[in-house]
């Protein structure tokens, strides 16, 4: 697939960062006595809230298929995310998130951007797990159970939101719930008779990916699947000839 070269390129720097972040030997007593501790940010919680908002903005732009809109929040993450004040042992995850964001800002491929965004989301979840922190997230209301293509798209969005939360919290339960919801929220045969063959094929691909997601156990597989899911959403939206998806004003 088109994103595989990017995956290989991103895995190497993340691995090198992890290796370089091994805990160093303690300094001599006299040096330790004169070394001031790092000053944490004034409000780490506020920093993380802003970071979460930017990651979500980046991801929603990719889902819409609006690569240019994804680049600004990606560059912000690359420029502003700081390990100062973060729990010990999380520095490598911060660097991994920044590397992934830089990849989004630099690419002209929506497929590569999807995989890079999935790396960023996964790194956030790994950081939370390492720090023993469970982020508080807004309530997620289930979609209304009504027929129609628009309602099905909202069901797709709800399922992807659950998968996203499963990666960023991280939560095995949320990931599986999202995957199962995506499997059971396809367009109906009636809906598919009113769309192009390309859109019908994209819908079939979404169902296939949902089945794989439900069985995925390791982080690498989930990153690859989630990246393809959100870039697949983008490709399907582009087939309509206009930008669609989350993060836009809702109109009738």
PyMOL commands that set and color helices and strands:
alter all, ss='L'
color gray80, all
select helices_A, chain A and resi 4-20+29-34+44-64+67-80+91-106+110-131+149-169+172-183+189-192+197-215+219-238
alter helices_A, ss='H'
color red, helices_A
deselect
rebuild
show_as cartoon
